[in-house]
């Protein structure tokens, strides 16, 4: 890692959308224990990007923003396509108050574009990697 406090997230799934969702779950699970937190509201975000890696970065930045500024933590993550375009996703988050979560690390600050990847392998299975600045 470029910095000792950076966090590396790796995820695998059968589709782009599920791979992004798994990456976001890994991000949240790396900094907070949400196992006993109950959701208080649901929020949806429509995000766009030029590539699956851009979509991953946009979604992760949204989660980081919520953790850092809104006083909430995602306890459930779902990702689906936005319409007919492959350049858009809808991220649905069930959110709990941060006070209901037990933070086990510092709140992340940003996604690094160095080493950011999201794509299928030769068999069609998707994988994603991202570095998060903490």
Secondary structure, 3 states (H helix, E strand, C coil): CCCCCCEEEEEEECCHHHHHHHHHHHHHHHHEECCCCCCCEEEEEEEECCCHHHHHHHHHHHHHHHHHHHCEEEEEEEEEECCCCCCEEEEEEEEEEHHHCEECCCCCCEEEEEEEEEEECCCCCEEEEEEEEC
